[in-house]
């Protein structure tokens, strides 16, 4: 199975982000990407995976880890558990990937002040 290549999500649009999230989820659950839509319920997909494939309870964790690795965003466990649909995951990732982290932003400001 081919794993999607890493992408900086700041440089892609929503449609491409949706495609990448669907690709990652479908690869983790061993289902065709065409069967996963933004409105698809993650719980339904996971339940189907349990039923059809005998998947274990680590599926959501595995999906979350792959989303973090491939798309370069941190997804806290408590947030991942709130994802009811694929669109929820896309929304969260889109909103949080574009935020600068405080530590990076603060470090950059201190660096600028020192060099002035």
C-alpha atoms as one frame of an Amber mdcrd trajectory, in Angstrom:
protein
   0.000   0.000   0.000   1.381   3.402  -0.963   1.488   5.936   1.818   0.713
   9.545   0.881   3.725  11.831   0.809   4.112  14.576   3.383   2.524  17.925
   2.532   2.748  21.383   4.050  -0.935  22.127   4.386  -0.391  25.863   4.451
   0.347  25.588   0.728  -2.702  23.572  -0.330  -6.366  24.472  -0.711  -9.355
  22.971   1.033 -10.123  20.544  -1.807  -6.599  19.148  -1.724  -6.700  18.977
   2.092  -9.954  16.983   1.898  -8.398  14.644  -0.667  -5.345  14.063   1.547
  -7.432  13.422   4.686  -9.640  10.959   2.755  -6.521   9.255   1.380  -5.037
   8.822   4.870  -8.297   7.544   6.390  -8.982   5.112   3.558  -5.406   3.765
   3.717  -5.721   3.176   7.476  -9.077   1.427   7.167  -8.172  -0.490   3.985
 -11.138   0.861   2.055 -11.397   2.574  -1.313 -10.930   6.350  -1.170 -14.111
   6.722  -3.236 -16.102   5.299  -0.336 -14.956   8.072   2.035 -16.611  11.478
   1.695 -16.334  14.638   3.837 -19.808  13.902   5.261 -18.854  10.307   6.100
 -19.104   9.519   9.772 -15.754   8.448  11.191 -17.628   6.300  13.676 -19.499
   4.542  10.835 -16.250   3.981   8.966 -14.572   2.669  12.115 -17.577   0.469
  12.941 -17.570  -0.912   9.418 -13.872  -1.538   9.713 -14.413  -3.402  13.000
 -17.158  -5.515  11.440 -15.562  -6.221   8.075 -11.878  -6.274   8.897 -11.678
  -7.131  12.574  -9.841  -3.847  13.190  -8.925  -2.939  16.746  -9.618   0.151
  18.823  -6.345   1.784  17.758  -7.735   2.787  14.348  -8.623   6.343  15.386
  -5.252   6.735  17.086  -3.472   5.465  13.976  -5.462   7.801  11.716  -4.711
  10.741  13.998  -0.985   9.949  14.054  -0.866   9.671  10.259  -2.775  12.934
   9.839  -0.260  14.626  12.166   2.751  13.110  10.393   1.561  13.664   6.851
  -0.017  17.089   7.292   2.229  18.591   9.957  -0.415  19.487  12.534  -0.857
  18.549  16.195  -4.224  16.961  17.021  -4.806  16.518  20.763  -6.517  13.228
  21.664  -9.496  15.057  23.185  -9.993  16.910  19.867  -9.648  13.783  17.712
 -12.334  12.072  19.798 -14.718  14.921  18.901 -14.432  14.291  15.147 -17.833
  12.969  14.093 -17.165  13.250  10.350 -14.278  13.451   7.947 -15.257  17.101
   7.416 -14.727  17.725  11.153 -11.161  16.469  10.825 -10.606  18.621   7.728
 -12.003  21.704   9.517  -9.805  21.186  12.558  -6.662  20.580  10.512  -7.334
  23.550   8.240  -7.925  25.876  11.179  -4.962  24.753  13.268  -2.321  24.270
  10.604  -2.264  27.912   9.683  -1.736  29.222  13.220   1.821  30.120  14.148
   2.908  28.546  17.400   3.527  30.973  20.234   7.006  29.693  20.911   8.141
  30.136  17.305   6.515  33.532  17.007   7.951  34.737  20.325  11.420  33.397
  19.521  11.401  35.178  16.179  10.429  38.485  17.808  13.208  38.147  20.401
  15.678  37.326  17.608  14.635  40.417  15.631  14.979  42.677  18.694  18.465
  41.316  19.450  19.722  41.936  15.930  18.384  45.519  15.829
